[in-house]
Amino acid sequence: MLIGSIGAGKSTLTNALLGKEVEAVKTQSLIYYDWIVDTPGEYTENPLYYKNIMATSLEVTHVLFLQDATKKKTIFPPGFSTGINKLPIGVVTKADSNSADIDFAINQLKRVIPKGPIVITSAINKIGIEDIRQLVKCNSFSEMRDYVENNPSQFVVFL
C-alpha cells in the first residue's frame, strides 16, 4: 500500500512499479492494481481518514511511506509507521527534480520510520524502482536488511 500527501507521486510510482507507461491521474478512492493499493493523499493528510489507512493495511504486507523530495514538509506524524503492523518502506519521490532536497526528505522519513529501508526514487527515470520491487518480496526486517547489504545501491539505505 502506498501512502503520502496529495501530489507525492503515489500513482506515478504505482505505474512505474507495474511497468505501465500511462500518465497518472488524481486518485479519488482506494485503487487496487495487481499487488499494489494506491491511496488518495487525503487519507494521509487528514487524521480523520487514518482509520481508512489502518483498515486497508490489514489487506497488505508492506506499507510504502512516500515523501516528496520537492516539498519542505511532511504530513506524517513522528513514528507513524509504528502504529501500522506491516513492514514499512520509506520512499523519497521526485529525486531527479531540480528542486529536490533528498537529504531533507530522508530525514523526514527517518522520523516516520524508525526501522527499515528508505529508497530514493524517480518514477520517470526508473531510479529505485527495482529496489522497491525486491524489497516488497521480503517477509521480514532481516530479509530487507540482507537485501540492502547484499545489493549495494546509492539509492537505498537501511535504518
Summary of the structure (lengths in Angstrom):
residues: 159
radius of gyration: 14.0
end to end distance: 20.2
largest distance: 40.5
contacts: 498
relative contact order: 0.17
helix: 35%
strand: 19%
